[in-house]
């Protein structure tokens, strides 16, 4: 009998009943072995749900408390101190700065170092006792309407708290002074003015990380990395060659998002367009550097995507884009300060909505530069080991 006849007879033979389950079991064991070897994927399976649970359970707070505030106290009186203490007792205000003039008062609000400013005018207590009903000014940074709205809503309760110990306010209580609350930079509490500038940084973070995280791993999987390393080119030159094209792509993306925000959603640009462009380019370069660093750590494109999403998730939650940054626990704020998106969200909102200058944004600019240099240093250091 020929070999062909034997093979045809074997194909026509009835298949053992347990053959399907045996082969399926073999594939199952093979996949578990492969998953165990792919440590990055296995870590993602564990870390992503754990991270989400911890961040939403402990770090995210939709009713932020203890928000930083400054006070311009033009007279040191018992009544003025009682008002400030009453505001702190609401648990929404935390006075961190005492300023001496209106210019410093405005600068702190514009730079985002405080979210509220309280001005108690000279002769305030005397006018209250005379029944003149003076005005107490409370200025709020309303670029984040959630944080500002909750705190401003508690001001009416001042009469029922500490003031009862300083003044006879009658029954029912009557406010012996006027509270003038000014919601600056977004007086209509429009969510578009808050979300659209933040979306610029969010979209750039996602796309720039993925673009460069795949750059080196794509070279390895295609087998072109060996040729690249055999050329007389330095690691830093490879990095700049891969990053610079995506800087241009990212700048085009940013221009498109900002243009749509201005034309369709009416988001203003009150500050310098050139300053916005320069700091946006810095932010794009920082994210590209981080993505390039990821590409030197992982072994394939799947791991690069997973690590990028692992970084993107806390960036969204801890940057102040979705939830008020000042209302997070201290440990979450420290983590957020290490994320480029945190600093860029402050920058883009300050320039577009407040008209901030580089003097107002020094801290966030320096932070972005430091993160970019750190990521570049790690990437260049690890580059020669990517094929090990």
Secondary structure, DSSP 8 states (H G I E B T S, - for coil): --HHHHHHHHHHS---TTHHHHHHHHHHHHHHHHHHH-HHHHHHHHHHHHHHHHIIIII--SS--SEEEEEEESS--HHHHHHHHHHHHTTSEEEEEEESSHHHHHHHHHHTS-SEEEEE-TTHHHHHHTT---EEEEEEETTSHHHHHHHHTTGGGGGGTTHHHHS--TTTT--SSEEEEEEES-TT--HHHHHHHHHHHHHHHHHHHHHHHHHHHHHHHHT-HHHHHTSS--HHHHHHHHHHHHHHHHHHHHHHHHHHHHHHH-----S-HHHHHHHHHHHHHHHHHHHHHHHHH-SSHHHHHHHHHHHHHHHHHHSSSSS-GGGS-HHHHHHHHTSHHHHHHHHHHIIIII---TTTTHHHHHHHHHHHHHHHHHHHHHHTTTT-
